[in-house]
Amino acid sequence: MPMQTQPVICTDIATVGYDADKKLLRVTFHATGSYDFFAVPADVAAGLKTSDRPGKFFLQQIKARYAWEKTANPETSEES
């Protein structure tokens, strides 16, 4: 089953999704695409989703704390 994402109101972040079984947080940015963050606790993911300043929350609580990788964004990628 694909990860369910939800939009957030933020100038930098478009959507946030979380897979609780894998502790995988996916953040999609308006400008640079999607990134997966690994071993993210559920409370941290929930905090990002509910923050009134998700960009600031991401910078302070997630960006430098969790391993990450850029992912293909299935909503925008094109197959040749």
Number of C-alpha atoms within 10 A of each C-alpha: 3 6 13 11 17 12 12 20 15 15 12 14 20 18 20 23 21 23 16 14 7 11 15 20 28 24 24 23 17 13 10 10 18 21 18 19 20 16 14 20 14 15 9 15 23 14 14 22 22 13 14 13 14 20 17 13 17 20 11 11 14 18 12 10 14 13 12 17 11 14 13 13 12 9 7 8 9 8 5 3
